C-alpha cells in the first residue's frame, strides 16, 4: 500500500472496539510506589507527569496521530505559555499515551490547560483513554486549573476536495462519545476559522510519488515556467534570511489587515527545529535581470540591423520581441527604483516533524501578482518536504463552508480536505468554568485569538 493510501486509512481507522470500563470507577485510582493501578481493567498503568523530551518525541513521531503541535519543542515555541509533557506507560513500561499541555497562568492564581491536536493515543482503547485523561485532570486540579481544553487529533472526515462531504464518520462519533462519558464537553462541530484555537478544517496535500508541479493544472505550470523565464528564483533560506521573510509577512499583514508573528518568533521556531525548518523565498535579482534584458535587447537590435530589406516578416517578429524585451526592461528598472537590487515576492516557512510537515506561515508581495511567486514557493516547499520523507503537507486552516479565498488558492495543490472532531472542555473548577463560558459569549473570537 502506498504512503498516501496508508495515511488515509489511518485517518479513517475504526474506533468501535469496546472494553469494560465504568464511569463510576474513573477517577478513583489506587496508587502504590508511584504506580497507578486501574483495578477495573486489571492492568497496571504508570502515569508520568514529566516525560523525557527525547522519549516523548520518539513516541509521537511514530504514532498515527503525529503532528507538529504535539512536538516537545512546540512548548518552547509558545514562550508565553508554560508547558508540560505527560504520558502513560503500560505494564511493559512502554509509552502508550502522551501529550504536550500548554499552561497559562491568570491573575487569580489559577491556570488554563490546553492540549493542541492532542493527546496522542489510541482513541479506540477505552480504558487507556479514560485512565490517562483522569490522571491528567488530577494533575491539572493540583495546578489550580479552571478547565482542561483538548483538541484531539481524531479526524471526523477526510476526502479529496472534489468529493469531500461535511459529515462525521462513525469512528469519530465513537471517540466523541468516549470523551463525553469521561466528562468532557464537546464545543460543537464549528465551521469558522476563528471559532476554535486551531481550525477544524485543513487543506492537506499527500505525497503520491509525483513532483508537485506535475500535479498542478497546465495553466499553473505555465505560469511558474514563465516566472522562471522572468528571472524569478526560489531561494532556500535560513535565519539570515528572516528580515526578508518578515518583510513579506508585513506585506501580507497590510493587505489582509491582520497581525501575524515577528522576527523573534520566527527565529525561535527555526532555531528550535533546526534542519527540520524549511524556509523558501521567491525573489528576483534585479541587477542580474536588468543586465540580461539589456543584453537580450542588444542582440535583437543587432539581428534587426543585419536583416536584408526583403525580410519584412522576420523584421516584424524581431520587432515584437524587441518591444517585449523593452517592456520587461522598463518593468525591472521601475522595480529596482522601488525595491532596490533584490525584489522579494513571496515566502513560506514550514516545519517537518515525523512524517508530517506543516506550512505555518506564508507572505506575499501583492504588488507583483504577474509573477507566480507564491506558487513557486509552495512547490519548492512541498517537494523538499516529500524528499525528506513527509507523507503529507498541511497547508493550514480553512473555513468549513469551503467557499473562502484560502481554499480557492490552496485547491490548486491537489489537496484533501481534513476535518477534525473539534475541541472538548473538561471543567476542573466548575464555578470558574461557568465564568469563562460567560466571558467567551461576550468576547467571542477575541478570546480565541488571545489563546493562540
GINORTA-V500450 format. One record per residue. RES is the residue in one small letter. SS is DSSP state (helix for helix, strand for strand, loop for the rest). BURIAL is + if it has 9 or more other ideal C-beta (glycine too) atoms within 8 Angstrom, else -. D_FIRST is the distance of its C-alpha to the first C-alpha in Angstrom with 1 decimal. Layout:
BEGIN
[[RES,SS,BURIAL,D_FIRST] [RES,SS,BURIAL,D_FIRST]]
END
This chain:
BEGIN
[[x,loop,-,0.0] [x,loop,-,3.8] [x,helix,-,6.6] [x,helix,+,8.5] [x,helix,-,6.4] [x,helix,+,6.2] [x,helix,+,9.8] [x,helix,+,10.9] [x,helix,+,10.0] [x,helix,-,12.1] [x,helix,+,14.7] [x,loop,+,15.2] [x,loop,+,15.1] [x,loop,-,18.1] [x,loop,+,21.2] [x,loop,-,23.4] [x,loop,-,24.2] [x,loop,-,27.9] [x,loop,-,30.2] [x,loop,-,34.0] [x,loop,+,35.2] [x,loop,-,38.3] [x,helix,-,39.2] [x,helix,-,42.8] [x,helix,+,41.5] [x,loop,+,39.4] [x,loop,-,41.4] [x,loop,-,43.5] [x,loop,+,42.0] [x,strand,-,44.2] [x,strand,-,44.2] [x,strand,-,45.3] [x,loop,-,45.3] [x,loop,-,42.8] [x,strand,+,40.3] [x,strand,+,39.6] [x,strand,+,39.3] [x,strand,+,37.7] [x,loop,-,40.1] [x,loop,+,38.6] [x,loop,+,35.3] [x,loop,-,36.9] [x,strand,-,34.6] [x,strand,+,35.8] [x,strand,+,34.3] [x,strand,+,35.5] [x,strand,+,35.7] [x,strand,+,35.8] [x,loop,-,37.8] [x,loop,-,37.1] [x,loop,+,33.7] [x,loop,-,33.7] [x,helix,+,31.9] [x,helix,-,30.0] [x,helix,+,28.7] [x,helix,+,28.1] [x,helix,+,25.9] [x,helix,-,23.9] [x,helix,+,23.1] [x,helix,+,22.4] [x,helix,+,20.2] [x,helix,-,17.8] [x,loop,-,17.9] [x,loop,-,15.5] [x,loop,+,18.7] [x,loop,+,19.5] [x,loop,+,21.8] [x,helix,+,24.7] [x,helix,+,27.4] [x,helix,+,26.9] [x,loop,+,27.2] [x,loop,+,30.4] [x,loop,+,31.9] [x,helix,+,31.7] [x,helix,+,34.7] [x,helix,+,36.6] [x,helix,+,35.7] [x,loop,+,37.3] [x,loop,-,40.6] [x,loop,-,42.5] [x,loop,+,40.8] [x,strand,-,41.0] [x,strand,+,37.8] [x,strand,+,36.7] [x,strand,+,33.7] [x,strand,+,33.5] [x,strand,+,31.3] [x,strand,+,31.2] [x,strand,+,30.8] [x,loop,+,30.2] [x,loop,-,32.3] [x,loop,-,30.5] [x,loop,-,31.4] [x,loop,-,27.8] [x,strand,+,27.2] [x,strand,+,25.6] [x,strand,+,26.8] [x,strand,+,28.1] [x,strand,+,29.5] [x,strand,+,31.5] [x,strand,+,34.5] [x,strand,+,36.6] [x,strand,+,40.2] [x,strand,+,43.0] [x,strand,-,46.6] [x,loop,+,49.1] [x,loop,-,52.8] [x,loop,-,53.6] [x,loop,-,52.0] [x,loop,+,49.0] [x,strand,+,45.4] [x,strand,+,42.3] [x,strand,+,38.9] [x,strand,+,35.8] [x,strand,+,32.2] [x,loop,+,30.0] [x,loop,+,26.4] [x,loop,+,26.9] [x,loop,+,27.4] [x,strand,+,24.2] [x,strand,+,23.6] [x,loop,-,21.8] [x,loop,+,23.6] [x,loop,+,23.0] [x,loop,+,25.4] [x,helix,+,28.7] [x,helix,+,30.9] [x,helix,+,29.3] [x,helix,+,29.3] [x,helix,+,32.9] [x,helix,+,34.2] [x,helix,+,32.8] [x,helix,+,33.9] [x,helix,+,37.3] [x,helix,+,37.9] [x,helix,+,36.8] [x,helix,+,39.4] [x,helix,+,42.0] [x,helix,+,41.5] [x,helix,+,41.7] [x,helix,+,44.8] [x,helix,-,46.4] [x,loop,+,45.8] [x,loop,+,47.8] [x,strand,+,44.7] [x,strand,+,45.4] [x,strand,+,41.9] [x,strand,+,38.3] [x,strand,+,35.9] [x,strand,+,32.2] [x,loop,+,29.4] [x,loop,+,26.4] [x,loop,+,22.9] [x,loop,+,22.1] [x,strand,+,20.6] [x,strand,+,22.7] [x,strand,+,20.5] [x,strand,+,18.0] [x,strand,+,17.5] [x,strand,-,18.0] [x,loop,+,21.7] [x,loop,-,22.7] [x,loop,-,21.6] [x,loop,+,22.2] [x,loop,-,24.6] [x,loop,-,26.5] [x,loop,-,25.9] [x,loop,+,25.1] [x,loop,+,22.4] [x,helix,-,23.8] [x,helix,+,21.8] [x,helix,+,23.5] [x,helix,+,26.8] [x,helix,+,26.6] [x,helix,+,26.2] [x,helix,+,29.2] [x,helix,-,31.3] [x,helix,+,30.7] [x,helix,+,31.8] [x,helix,+,34.8] [x,helix,-,35.8] [x,helix,+,36.3] [x,loop,-,38.5] [x,loop,+,36.4] [x,strand,+,37.4] [x,strand,+,34.8] [x,loop,+,36.0] [x,loop,-,34.7] [x,loop,-,32.0] [x,loop,+,33.5] [x,loop,+,32.8] [x,loop,-,35.0] [x,loop,+,33.9] [x,loop,-,36.6] [x,loop,+,36.6] [x,loop,+,34.6] [x,loop,+,34.5] [x,loop,+,30.8] [x,loop,+,30.0] [x,loop,+,27.9] [x,strand,+,26.1] [x,strand,+,24.1] [x,strand,+,22.7] [x,strand,+,19.3] [x,strand,+,17.6] [x,strand,+,13.9] [x,loop,+,12.9] [x,loop,-,11.3] [x,loop,-,12.6] [x,loop,-,16.0] [x,loop,-,19.3] [x,helix,+,20.5] [x,helix,+,23.6] [x,helix,-,21.7] [x,helix,+,20.5] [x,loop,+,24.0] [x,loop,-,26.6] [x,helix,-,28.9] [x,helix,-,31.7] [x,helix,+,30.0] [x,helix,+,29.1] [x,helix,-,32.7] [x,helix,+,34.1] [x,helix,+,32.4] [x,helix,-,33.6] [x,helix,+,37.1] [x,helix,+,37.1] [x,helix,+,36.3] [x,helix,-,39.2] [x,loop,+,41.4] [x,loop,+,40.8] [x,strand,+,38.1] [x,strand,+,36.3] [x,strand,+,33.5] [x,strand,+,34.6] [x,strand,+,32.4] [x,strand,+,34.8] [x,loop,-,35.8] [x,helix,-,38.4] [x,helix,-,41.1] [x,helix,+,39.8] [x,helix,+,39.9] [x,helix,-,43.2] [x,helix,+,41.7] [x,helix,+,38.8] [x,helix,+,41.2] [x,helix,+,43.3] [x,helix,+,40.4] [x,helix,+,39.7] [x,helix,+,43.4] [x,helix,+,43.2] [x,helix,+,40.4] [x,helix,+,42.5] [x,helix,-,45.5] [x,helix,-,43.7] [x,helix,-,42.1] [x,loop,-,44.8] [x,loop,-,42.6] [x,loop,-,42.6] [x,loop,-,39.5] [x,loop,-,39.8] [x,loop,-,42.1] [x,helix,-,41.9] [x,helix,-,42.5] [x,helix,+,39.4] [x,helix,+,37.2] [x,helix,+,38.6] [x,helix,+,38.0] [x,helix,+,34.3] [x,helix,+,33.9] [x,helix,-,35.9] [x,helix,+,34.0] [x,helix,+,30.5] [x,helix,-,31.7] [x,helix,-,29.2] [x,helix,-,26.6] [x,strand,+,28.8] [x,strand,+,28.2] [x,strand,+,31.3] [x,strand,+,31.7] [x,strand,+,34.9] [x,strand,+,35.6] [x,strand,+,39.2] [x,strand,+,41.9] [x,strand,+,44.4] [x,helix,+,47.4] [x,helix,-,49.7] [x,helix,-,47.4] [x,helix,+,46.7] [x,helix,+,50.5] [x,helix,-,51.3] [x,helix,+,48.8] [x,helix,+,50.1] [x,helix,+,53.7] [x,helix,-,53.0] [x,helix,+,51.2] [x,helix,+,54.2] [x,helix,-,56.6] [x,helix,-,54.8] [x,helix,+,54.9] [x,helix,+,58.5] [x,helix,-,59.3] [x,helix,+,57.7] [x,helix,+,59.6] [x,helix,-,62.8] [x,loop,-,62.3] [x,loop,+,61.9] [x,loop,-,64.7] [x,loop,-,66.6] [x,loop,-,65.3] [x,loop,-,61.6] [x,helix,-,61.3] [x,helix,-,57.8] [x,helix,-,56.4] [x,helix,+,58.6] [x,helix,-,57.1] [x,helix,-,53.5] [x,helix,+,54.5] [x,helix,+,56.3] [x,helix,-,53.2] [x,helix,+,51.2] [x,helix,+,54.0] [x,helix,-,54.1] [x,helix,-,50.4] [x,helix,+,50.8] [x,helix,+,53.8] [x,helix,-,52.0] [x,helix,+,49.1] [x,helix,+,51.7] [x,helix,-,53.6] [x,helix,-,50.4] [x,helix,+,49.5] [x,helix,+,53.1] [x,helix,-,53.1] [x,helix,+,49.8] [x,helix,+,51.4] [x,helix,-,54.4] [x,helix,-,52.3] [x,helix,+,49.5] [x,loop,-,51.0] [x,loop,-,49.4] [x,strand,+,45.8] [x,strand,+,44.4] [x,strand,+,41.6] [x,strand,+,39.4] [x,strand,+,36.2] [x,strand,+,34.2] [x,strand,+,31.1] [x,strand,+,30.7] [x,strand,+,27.3] [x,strand,+,26.1] [x,strand,+,22.9] [x,strand,+,22.2] [x,loop,-,19.3] [x,loop,+,16.1] [x,strand,+,18.2] [x,strand,+,20.9] [x,strand,+,23.7] [x,strand,+,26.0] [x,strand,-,29.1] [x,strand,+,32.1] [x,strand,+,32.9] [x,strand,+,36.4] [x,strand,+,37.7] [x,loop,+,41.1] [x,helix,-,41.9] [x,helix,-,44.9] [x,helix,+,42.8] [x,loop,-,40.4] [x,loop,-,40.9] [x,loop,+,38.5] [x,loop,+,34.8] [x,helix,+,34.9] [x,helix,+,32.6] [x,helix,+,29.9] [x,helix,+,30.2] [x,helix,+,30.0] [x,helix,+,26.9] [x,helix,+,25.2] [x,helix,+,26.2] [x,helix,+,25.1] [x,helix,+,21.6] [x,helix,+,21.1] [x,helix,+,22.6] [x,helix,+,20.4] [x,helix,+,17.1] [x,helix,-,18.7] [x,loop,-,19.5] [x,loop,-,16.0] [x,loop,+,16.0] [x,loop,+,13.0] [x,strand,+,15.5] [x,strand,+,19.2] [x,strand,+,21.4] [x,strand,+,24.4] [x,strand,+,26.6] [x,strand,+,28.2] [x,strand,+,29.2] [x,loop,+,31.5] [x,loop,+,30.3] [x,loop,-,32.3] [x,loop,+,29.9] [x,loop,-,33.0] [x,loop,+,33.9] [x,helix,-,34.2] [x,helix,+,31.5] [x,helix,+,28.8] [x,helix,-,30.5] [x,helix,-,30.0] [x,helix,+,26.5] [x,helix,+,25.3] [x,helix,+,25.6] [x,helix,+,22.6] [x,loop,-,19.9] [x,loop,+,19.5] [x,strand,+,18.3] [x,strand,+,21.1] [x,strand,+,20.5] [x,strand,+,23.4] [x,strand,+,24.2] [x,loop,+,26.4] [x,loop,+,29.4] [x,loop,+,32.1] [x,strand,+,33.9] [x,strand,+,37.3] [x,strand,+,38.7] [x,strand,+,42.6] [x,loop,+,44.1] [x,loop,+,47.5] [x,helix,-,47.9] [x,helix,-,51.1] [x,helix,+,49.9] [x,helix,+,46.6] [x,helix,-,48.6] [x,helix,-,50.4] [x,helix,+,47.1] [x,helix,-,46.0] [x,helix,-,49.4] [x,helix,+,49.0] [x,helix,+,45.5] [x,helix,-,47.0] [x,helix,-,49.8] [x,helix,-,47.8] [x,loop,-,44.6] [x,helix,+,42.2] [x,helix,-,44.6] [x,helix,+,43.8] [x,helix,+,40.1] [x,helix,-,40.7] [x,helix,-,42.9] [x,loop,+,40.0] [x,loop,-,37.5]]
END
